[in-house]
């Protein structure tokens, strides 16, 4: 039996005794022992858990129990095990938890996400408030509880020779934070603290704590006195004190679940993902550009070729108005200055000022581009000088912000008058705010001309309000109204919640010239798949056949949830796709994928429950109404899988439901049941996606033999790379297919690797290289690329090999059925070729609906249903896995 799984029933593995725990005795409190807060933090190498009784009259969190456990990178396997043990030891039932409190970081990205996803799942399933506290504040409160008073600096490890330094003042009244979260080099932080001490501006000696001292104790020693090592990490008691402080200051109310909806809480990151940081560095370089690709030009060479990375900058996807949003680059500084002079008058910035902003780490700038064929071709029409005309696009909007002390100050926002009323301003300011949130900001401020009622109404619709005026602020002596508001409203509540939460933000004043586009979950397109429904008519709840299982999928760049009943009917199947966030990078960025899963998962599950309730004719469906929770645990991107697994575990534990782990590849095989409920083994399955290419002999449900797999690239990966080389955008499959439909598949003789190898293995690397080499050679020769012919010929080379190997598999196994799975299964040329093959061989062909080819939770739910009936349940120590052997029973 695989570790982490129980054999039958709802039994979870018994928790081990706590390594370091405390049960606090009650001191005569008259508060009913029915409302408790559970608090935990995994931002570093320690799992910290606290349990407190909520005293509403005194706004107090009375400590009941606490435990700290060395995690050693095992937070996801130990957190809920320790939580469950602590509650049992304290005699507290899960149903008595009114609040879940979680450390938001900053700290280890993975550690923070494990705690956050677990907390979201638990709070949502309990219907409890989810309150976030700073992990650094928790350390400070731990020091306070241990008797530390005076000046304190918490220095947490941020990796990359960086730290998160925050200074505090501790007195008998409590802990007082003196600055916002930030990330700096350890050497810089040390020098700042030393300089402050030597300046004579402060009298008390500084005390230092935090897990950053484990690496940098010697470096920080000159800055002050190091506290004992046992005070360096968050503790359960510190968590409860931080929650109590938030309650007493009005920053939180642990008894208000509506105010503290789990969907709205996010981690503290303090910086963008590595991919975004590198992108900004590259775009800010004020060097000569090749304006057709947006990248730097080296000195002209006869053999100079555009790389796949060069063309990837064209991959950002336009919205329904044909407008594309990208981080602003130095090549467009002149364009911004030109528009500034048109819309800002004497307060306009010049190109040098704009370009100077871009390299700064505390700045974020975005631009909107549209085709030159738009209304009046914009202010910068095709044919004008500058970057826009060279690319056949025009700059139609821009916005920039500066992050300082936890606030983003909007420096500039402008829209071409000819392109207004298309939601450009909202989209730009939302993107600036989203970046600012990742840089540690929580509020937003800006100045707007006092007579501009329309603009003020627009900003009010984003949750901002006037806090005063700056007299004679503008160059023409006109007053400015200062407006401020929480960042959540500026980003849009849909960025972290469900579709229903976004409705209030959709109405924007016509005077402001904004037309709202549909918004869904976490800024992603939310798809509720009608095509997946085996039963579209409403089904009375009284006729429902159990079990009822909710399954979650988060293995790559889709956040998905589905509910299946005991008959195998999919009552709901909801997918939030992240494609728009990854497209400009030409592929999935794991760090961004993980962050977006955290943002979307509550909203997706809420929508999933609501849709299922509607189908069942019920007013509401909750986690307690379910019989089990399923989740993809492998294979996939670990950072993405961790979010789904931790969330599912938290929800299953809170609702006291069994957890079912599902292999993602098996899910793609079960996807064939969505369109053909009678489908059953034996069969040969072709799994073709961005990460996998293999032929599998399905001898029975759960009994699989891999006949052959790729030895290098997967089919979907090859499509993406060819599309990237051609500058067609991401994902590559649909665009290559669309171009190929207009081309001649016999125009170019690309290689058919391993077609005659005599086995069922695949190789796509050579084909991909051949296509890229052909493209580069054509460009070097000065010939215009025939993109349709290239795509059609590449597609034909892929399909020929796939069909040849499939025929070999069918002959070897004698299977009566052939079926497909994976994103590439939607390719029309491949589907047509398999139809021809199966007709020739008189084999039944089963293919999933197009909507079920990509990643979805419906297929995961169908696997989970079978495994639920087999009693194959997972324990609280279950973790995500990047790889999993399909042939091995799990």
N, C-alpha and C positions, 0 to 999 in steps of 0.2 A: 504493500500500500504506500502511496506517495505521502511523504511527510506533509503535515498540515491538513490532512483530510480525515474525517471520521467515517466510520463504515456504514452507519445507519442512523436514521432519526435526526433530531435536532440537537444532539449532544455536541458541545464544544469541548475542546481540550481543557483540562483543568489548569488554572493559572498556578504558576510557581510562586512560592512565598516571596514577598517583596524584599529587595536587597536592603533598602533603607527606608523605613516607613514610620509614621507617627499617627496614632489615634488620639485625638484631643478630647479630653473629658468635658462634658457640658457643665457650665457653671451657673446653674439655676435659671437658664433662659426660659421665659414663658412662651416663646414663639413656637407655634405648632411645628412639629418635626415633619412637615409634608412638603416643604419647598426647599430644594437644594440647588446648588450650583456645582457643576463639575468643570474643573479647569485643568488644562494640560498644555505642555509646550515641548516641542522637539526641535527647536531652532539650532541646537548644537549637539554635542555628543552625550547629552543627558536627557532622559525622559523624566519630566517633572509633572506630577499630578497632584491636584488638590481637590478636596471635597469640602464644601462649606454650606452651612445652614443660612438661609436668607431671612434676615430680620427686617421686614419692610418698615416698621415703625422707626427704627434707628438707622435705616439705610446701611445696615451692617451685614457683613459676610462672616459668620461665626465659624471658625475652623473646626472641622470634624475629623479630617484625616488628610495625610499628605505622604507622598513617597517620591523619592528620586532614584533613578536606576541608570547606571552607565549603559548607553545604547550601543556603542561600538558599531555604528552604521546599521543597526538593526531596529530602528524605530518602528518601521511598518510591521515587523513581526512581533514586537513586544508591547506596543502602546496599548492596544485594546485588551490584551491579556492582563496587563497590570491594572488597567482601569477596572476591568471586571472583578479582579481579585480584591481591589481596594473597596469597591462598593459592597461586596459580599462580607468582607471583614467588618465594615462599618454598619452593616445591617440596613443599607439603603437600597430601595428598589429603583429600577430605571424610571418607572413612571412618576417618581417623586422629583425628578430633575426638571426644574423650571428654566434652567439656564445652562448653556454650555459656554465656557470661556476659553479662548484659545490664544496662545502666543502668536502674534502675526509676524514675528521677526523684528528687525532684520537678523539674518543668520544664514545657515546653510540653506540654499535654495530647495534642495530635496527635502531636508528636514522640515522646513517651514511648510512645504506643500503637503507633506504627510499629515501633519497636525491639522492643517486647514481643511484638507479634503475629508479627513475623518470627522472633524468637528461639524462640517457642513452636513455630512450624511447623518450623523447622530442627531443634530439639532432639527433637521428637516423631518426626520422620522418621528421624533418626539413631539414635534410641534412646539419646540422650546425656543427661547431667545438665544441668539448666537452673538456673543460680545467678544470683540478682539481687544487685546492689550499689547503694548509693546514688550517684546522679549527683553529689551534693555531696561525698561522701567521695572520689570519683574526682578531683575538682578539688583537694581537700586533698592527696591522695597525689601528684598532679602537682607541687604546690608543694613537698612534702617531697623528691621526687626531684630537684628543681631547687635544693635546698640551703636552703630556708626552714625556720627553726626558731623556736620561741616560740609566742606566742598568735596564732591565725589565725581570721578570720571569713570564711566563704564566703557570699556574698550573691547568690542566683540570682533572675532576673527571674520574677515570678509574674503579670504583667499587672495591670490594674486598679489601678495605682499601689501594688502590693503586691510583697513579696519573700519568698523563703525564706531566712531567716538561721540559720546554724548555726555555733557556735563550737567550736574545736578547740585542743588543745595538741600541738605538734609538737616531738619531741625525736629524738635519734639512734636511739631504739628504734622510732620510727614515728609514726603519726597516732592521736591519742586524741580521740574525739568527746566533747563535753561536754554536749550536749543533743539532744533529739529534733527531728525535722522539724516545722515549723509554718509558717504563712503569716500575715504581718502587713503593715500599711501600711508603706511605705518610711520615712516620717517617724517612725513609732513605733520601728522597728528602729534607726534612727540615734540617736534619743534614748536608747534603752536602752544602746547601746554607749558613747555619750558619758557618760551617767550613771555607768556602771561605771568608766570611766577616771578620772572626776573624784572618785569616792568614795575613791580610795586603796586599795581592796581588792586591786588587782592591781598588780604592779610593772612587768612588761614592757609595752612599747608594743604595741598591737594592729596586726596587719597584715590587710589586706582583699583579697579576690579574688572572682571570680565574675562571670558575665555581667550581673548586675544593675547593675554599675558602669558599663556602657555607657550606661545611662540616668541613673544616680544618682551618678556619681562626685563631683560637686560637693557633693551632699547628704551623702555619707558621708565626705568628706575630713576633717572635724573629729574623726571617731571613730578615725582611725589612718592608717597609711601604706598607700597603694594599691600593690599589687604590679604589675609590668609586665603589659601587656595580654595577652601571650602565655601568661600563667598563668591566665587567667580561665575557660577552657573545659575540659571533660573531654578527656583524651587516651588513646590506646591504652595507653601505658605506665602511666598512672594506673589504668586499668581492671584491668590485670594485677596491679598492686600491691594494689589493693583486694580482688581475688579471693584473692591469696596471703594477705593478712591474715585474711580470713574463714576460710581453710583452717587457718591456724596457731592461730587462737583457737577452733576447733571449731564456728564458726558455719556452716561449709559443708564439703563434701567433693566436689570436682569429679570424683572418680572413682566416686561413688555415684549412679548414675542412678535407682535406686529411691527413695532419699531425696529427690532433687531432681526429682520428677516435674514435667514442664512444666505440668501442669494447675493446680498449686497456687501458682504465682508470679503476683503481680499488681502493677500499678504503684503508686507512691506518689502519692496525690492531695492529701492534707492538707485537703481541703474537699469538701463535697457539691456536687452539680450545681447550676447556677443555679436550676433549677426547684424543687429541694428546699430550697435556702436561702430563696428567696422564700416558699415554702409555710410554712416554720417562722416566718419573720418575721410573716406574716399570722396564723397560728394563735396566736402568743404574745401578740397584742394583747389586753389585758384590757379591752375595750370591750363595751358591750351587744351581744348577739348575737341574730340571728334563728335560733332553735334548730331551725327546720325546715330551714334550709340550712347553718347553721354559719358564716355570714358576718356581718359587722357590719351593723347596721341604722342607716340614716340616720334623721333625723326623719321621722315619718310624712307621706306625701304622697298625694294622691288618685291621682296617676299613677305611683306607685312600682311598679316591675316587677322581677321576678327575672331576672337575666341568665343567659346560658349558663354563665358562670364560677361564678355562685352555685350552680347546680344540679350542677355538675361535682363538688362535694365529696362527693356521695352515690355517686360512681362506683366506689369501692373494692369489689372483688369478695369475697363471703364464701367461706369454705372449706367442706369437706364437712359441718362441724358448724354451718354458718350463722354463723360468727364472722368478723367483719371487722376487719382490723388497719390502723390509721391513726396518723400522728404525733399525739401528745396536743396538744389545744388548750386555751387558757385557759378556754373555756366549760365545760370538764369538770373544772376544778380542785376544785370543791366535791364532785363525784362521787368523785374520787380520795381526797379527805380523808375522806369518809364510809366508803369501803371501808378506808382506812388504819386508822380507829378500830376497825373490826371485826376486821381480820386482824393488825394490828400492836400493838394495845393501847396501853400508855403510851408506846411509841416511835413512835407515829403522827405524821405531819406534818399541819399544818393547810393549808387552801386557799391561804393567803397564801404559805407556803413553796413549795408546788408551783408556783403561778403565777410566783413569782420565778425559778424555774429555767428556764422555757421560753424566754425571750429570749436566754439566754446562748449564745455561739458555741461554747463547749466542752462543751455539754450536748446530749444526745439523749434524747427521751422518746417512748415508744410506748404506745398503748392498744388494747385489744381490746373490741369491741362485739358484742352478740348481740341477737336479737329478744327482746322481753319475754315471748314465749310459751315460753321455755326452762324448765329445771327450777326450780321455785319462783319463776320470774320473776327470779331473782338477788337480790342484796342490795338493788338499786335497781329495784324493780318498776315496771311501767307504772302511772302514776297518782301516783307519788311526785314530789316537787318536784325540779327540776333539769333539766339538759340532756337527760338520757337519755329521760325520759318524753315530751318534746315531739317527739322524733324516732321514737318507737315502738321504741326500742332501749334496752339497758341496758349500762352499763360493766361488764365482767366481768374485766378484768385491766389491769395497767399495769406499766411498767418504765422506769427512767431510769438514765442513766450519765453520768459526767464523764470527759472525756479530758484527761489531763495527763501530760507527759513520755513519750509513746508508749504509755501504758496507759489502758484504760477501766476506771474503778472503778464497779461497779454500785451505785448509790445505793439504789434501791428496786426491788422486784419483788413483785407481789401478784396473787393470783387469787381470785375469788369462789369459796368452797368448793363452792357448788352447781354450778359449771361446771368443776370440776377433772376430770382424766383425759381431757382433750381436746387435750393438747399446747399449751395456751395459754402456759404459762410458757416452754417451749422456743421457741415462735414469737416471743414478745416479746423474750427475751434475744438471740435470733438477730438480730432487726432492730436492736436497740441496738448489738450488736457489729458488724453490717455497716456502720452509719453511722460507728461509731468507727474502723473500718478506713479508711474514706474520709477520716477526719479525722486519719489518721496513726498510729493505735494499732496495736500488734502483739501486746499481751498484755491479759489481762483479770483483774481481781481483785474480790473481794467478801468480806463477812463473813456468817457464818451461825451461828445458835445452836448451841452445842456438843452439846446433847442431840438435835438434830434430825438423826438418822441418815438419814432418807429424803431430805431436801433435800441433804445432803452427797453421798449416792449419786447423786442427779440431777446435781449439778455435776461429780462425778467422771466421769459418762458423757459430759460435754462436754469432757473432757480436762483438767479442773482438778484440783489436788491441794492438800493442806494444807501451809502453810509456817509455821504457828505459831498462837499464840492471843493474844487480847487479854483479859486477866482483867477480870472485872466490867464488861464493855463495855456491856451493856444496862442500861436504867433499873432493872430488877429485880435487878441485880448478877450476872446470868448471863454466863458466858464466851462469847466469840465465836471461832470458828475462822476463820482467814484462809485463803482459798483463791485460787489463782492458776493460770493456764494460758495457752497460746497462743490467740490470737484465732481461728485457723482451726478449732479444735475447737468453740469456742462458736458460731461461725456455722454449723458443720456442714461436713464435708469435701465434701458434695454441692454446696456453694455454689461450688466451683471445680473439682471433679473429675467423674469419671464415676459412674454409678449404682452400680457395683461398689464404689467407694471409700466409699460412704455406708452400706453394709450394717452396718459395725461400729458405727455410731452409732445404729442404730434400736432397740437394746434399752435401755430405760430402766426403772428400778425402779418397781414398782407403788406402793411406799411413797411415792414422790415425787408420785404422782398424775398421771403423764404418759402419754399414749397417742400413739405416733408416727403421724403421717400419712406416706404414701409420699413419699419424696424422690428427686429425680433429679439433674439437672445444673444447677449454679449457681442453685439455688432455683427452677428453672423446670420446668414439666410437660414431661417427655420423651415424645415420641410416636414410636413406631416403626410406620410405616404398612404394615400388612398389606395394606390395600386397594390399595397401589401395586404389589404384586408380580405381575408377569406370570407368575412361576414360583414357586409356593409350596413345592413339594416340594424337599427337599435335592438339590442338583445336584453330583455328584462333581467334584472339582477337575480330574480327568483329562479330563473332557468340557467343561471351560470353554473358551469361545470368546473369544479376545482381540480387541480390547484391553479391559483392565480399567481403568476410570477412576473416580476419586473426585472428586466435585464439591461445591463449597461455596457456600452462599447466605447473605448477610448484609446485604441491601440495606435492610432496615427493622428490624423488631422480632422476627424469627425467626432463630435460629442453626440452620442446617440442613446436613446432609451426606448424600450418597447415593453408591452405587456401582452402576455399570452395566457389563454385559458386552458382548461383541461382537455378541450377538443382540438387544440392546436390552432385556434383562431387568434389572429393578431388583433387585439382590441385597440392598440395604438402603436405607432412606430414613428418616432420623431428623431430627426437628424439636424444638427447644427454644423454646417460646414465651415471650415476655416480657410478655404481656398483663397479668399481675397487677402488674407493676412500673409500668405506665403508666396503669392504669385510673383511679386516683384523680386523675390530672391531666386526664382526659377526652380523651386523645390521646397519640400517641407523642412522647416527649421525646428528641430526638436525642442529647444528652449521655448520658442514662441508657442508651439503646440501645447506644451504642458501648461503654460500660463493661461492660454485660452480655455483649456478644459476646466481649470479652476473657476474661471469666470462664468462658464456656460452651464456647468453640470446641474446646478440647482434649478435653473430655469427650464432646462430640457426635461428634467424629471417631473417638475410641476406640470408642464404642458402634457407630458405623457400620461400622468394620472388624470388630468382634466379631460383629455380626449377619451380615455377609456371609460371614465365615469359617464360621459355623454353617450357613448355607445351602449352602455349598460342601462341607461335611463336613470342613473343615480345622480343625486345632487352633488355628491362629493365622494371621492375615493382617496383613502389615505394609506400610508404604509402599513398600518395595523390591519387593513383589510386584505393584505396580500398573504400568500402562503410561503413565499420564498423570494430570494434576491439572487439573480445571476449576474456574472460579470466576466468580461474577457480578462484573463490573467496572463496570457502569452499567446503567440509571440508578438513583438512589436517594439515601439520606442519605449524604453523603460520609463522615462520621465512622464510620458503620456499615460502609460498603463498604470503607474503608481497612483495617479489621481483617481482613476476609475475604481481601482481595487480598494484604496483607502476609503473612498466615499461609500462604496457598496458595503464594505465591512462595517463602517460606522452606522449606516442605516440598518443593516441586518441585525447588528448587536442591539441597537436602540429599540427596534420593533420586535426583538426576540424571534427572528425568523432565520431559518437555515440559509447558509450561503452556498452558492453553486458556482464553481470556477469553470470557465469554458475556454477551450483552445480556439483561437481566432480562425485558424485554417479549417477546423471542423465546422465552424459556423458557416464558412463559404460553401461547404458541401451541403449543409442543411438549407441554404438559401434556395436550392432547387425545389424544396417543398413549398415555398411560398407561391410559386406559380403552378406547381403540380403536386397537390397534397398527397396523391397516391404514389409518388416516387418512393422507391425503396431499393436497397442493394439486392443483388450484386450489380456493380457498375464500374466503369472507368471514369475518373474525374480529372479534368484538366483545370488546375489552379493557376491562374495567370493574373498577376497584379503588379504593383509597383515594387513589391518586396519579395515576391515568390513566383517561380515558374516550375511546375512539377506535374507529373502524371501519377495518379494514385489509383490503386485497385481497391475499391470499397467492397470488401467481402461481406460486411455486415455493419450495422450502426455501431461505431466504436471499434471496428476491426479493419485497420487500414494497412496497406503495404505500398510504400513509395517505389514506383517503378523506375523513376528517373527524375532528376532535377537539374536546374541550371548549375553550371560550374563557375559562373561569374555573375554577369548582370541578369536581372529579371526583365521580362518583356516590358512591363510598365515603365521600368527605369530607362530602358532603351528608347521608348517613345518620348519620354520626358527630355532625354539628352539630345535627341534629334530635333525636337521642337525648340529646345534652347539654342542649339547651333543655328537654327533658321530664324531665331527671333520671333517665334510664333506665340510664345507665352506658355504659362503653366496652368493646369496640367496639360501634358503633351498629347495624351491619347485622343481626346475629342478634336483638337485643332489639326493634328496630323491626319486623322480620319477625314475631316471635312475637306482639307486640301487634297488629299489623295483621291477623293471621289471625283475630282475634276481633272485628274491626271491619267497618264498611261502607265499601268503597272509593269509594262515590258520595256519602258524607255531606257532604263539603266539596269545593268546586270550586276546587282549587289550579291555578295556571297551568301550561300545557304550553309552556315556553319553546322557541322556534325549531322547533316542530313543523311549521310550514308555511313554513319559510325557503327551501325549494327546494334546500338543500344538505345535507350530512351533518355539519355542525357541531353542537355541543351547548352548552347553557348551563344550569348548575344553581344559579348564585348567586341569581337572581331567585326561584326556587322555594323555596330555603332561607330567604330573607328573608321570603317570603310566609307560610311556616309559622311562623317565629319571631314575626312580627307578629301572626298569628292567636292564637298562644299567649298573648302579652302582653296582647292585647285582651280575651281571655276572662278572664284573671286580674284585669285592671283592673276588669272588670265584676262580679267576685265570683262568676263561674260556675265550677263544677267542670269540669275538663278531661275530655273523653271521649278518653282516650289511645288506645284501639284505633281509633276512627274517624279520629283525626288521622294515626296511623301508616298505616292502610289507604289513606286518601286521598292521602297523600304518596307512598306506594309506587306507587299507580296512576298518578299524574302522571309519575313517573320512568319506569315501564315503558312507558307509552303512547308516549313520545317515543323510547325505545330501539327499540321494535318498529317504529315508523314509519320510522325512519332505516335500520334493518336491511333492511326490505323494499325501500327505495329502492336500497340498495347491491347487493342480490341482483339486482334488475332491471337495474341499470346494468352490472354485471360479467358477468351470466350464469353466475356460479359455481354449480356443482352441489352445493356443501356449505356449510353455515353452522356455525360453532363459536364457543365462548366461551373466555374466559380472565380470570383475576383473581379476587380475593376475592368480589366481588359476584356472580360467576357461580354462587355457591352459593345465591343468593336463590331460594326456591321459586316465587314469583309470576313472576319474570322467566323462569325455566326453563320454566314452564308456558306462558307467553305465546309463547316461541320455539317450543315444540313445536307450538302451534296454528298459528303463522305458517308453519313449514316444511312442515307437513302440507298446508296450503292451497296452498303454492307448489310442492309436490312436490320439495322440496329435502332432501337428507340433513342431519340435525342430529347433530352430534357435541358432546358436553359432557364436560368432565373429571369424574372422580369428585369427590364433595364434598370429600374429603380432599386433593385436588390443586388445588382452586381457589385457596386461599391460597398464600402463599409457601412453597416447598419446594425441596429440592435435587434431587429426582428429575427435574423438568423441566429443570433446569440440566444434569444429567448427560446427558440425551438430546440436548440441543443440542451439548454438548461431544463426544459420541461422533461426531456427523456432522462437526464441525469438525476433530476429530483425524484422521479418515480423509481429510479434504481437506488436511491438513498446515498448517492455519492456527494456528500457534503464536505465543505471545507471549514477549517478552524480559524480562529481569530489571528493566528500567526501566519496566515497565508500572505505571500508576497508576489509582486509582479515579476515576470521573467522575460528577458529579451528573446530567448530562444526556447523552443519546445519541440520534442520529437513527436511527430504525428503518429508514428507507429507505436509509441509507448502508451500504455493505458494510464490514465490519470484520474 
